[in-house]
Amino acid sequence: MKKEKKEKRSILPGVIIVSLLVAAVVYAVLLNAEKTALSDYEKGSVYVTTKPVPKGTLITADYKRGR
């Protein structure tokens, strides 16, 4: 009986380590899948002004160049 308990205890740390490694791999795969999906879906341009822009102003190529 004592031998069986020792075997179970020696397996437990291995199971914990393997399960943590599997969880880390799954997390990395899901993170990469999300990053790929969002990079393909959400592409756009953002402009930041250095001066106040009046409401209703149409932003054109000339306006973007600082005129």
N, C-alpha and C positions, 0 to 999 in steps of 0.2 A: 504494500500500500504506500509506503514512503517513497518508493521509486516512481510510482505513478504521479504523485504530487510534484515531485521534482521535475518530471518531464513536462507537465502542464505549465509550471512556472517558467521554464526555460523557453517555451514556445510563445508565451504571452508577450515578452518584449519584442520579439521578431514580428509578431502580428501587428503590434502597435506601430512599429517603424515602417512596415510595408504599407499599412493603411494611411499613414501620414504622407508617405511618398506618392501613393495613388491619389490622394486628395490634392496634393500640390500639382501633380500632372493634370488632373481634371480642371483645376482652377486655371492653370496656364493655357490650356486648350480653349476653354470657354472665354477667357480674356482676349485671346488672339482672334477668336471667331467674332466676338463683339466688335473689336477694333476694325477688323476687315469689313464687317457689315456696315458700320457707321461711316467709315472712310469712303465707301462707294456711294452711300446714300446722301450724306450731308456735306456737299461741297458748295461753297459760296464765297463771295467776297465781302469783306467788311472794311468800311472806310471810317477813319476817325478824323474829326476836324480839329484844327487848332484855333479856329475862330467861331463865334456863334453863327449858326445858320438860321435865317428867318424861316418861320413856319411856311410850308407850301413851296419852298424853293426846289426846283428841279435840278438834280445833280447831273451834270453833263461832263463830257470829257474835258472841256475847257475849264469847268469849275474845279475838277479834280487836280488840274495842273497848277492851281494857285492863282488863277485870274480873278 
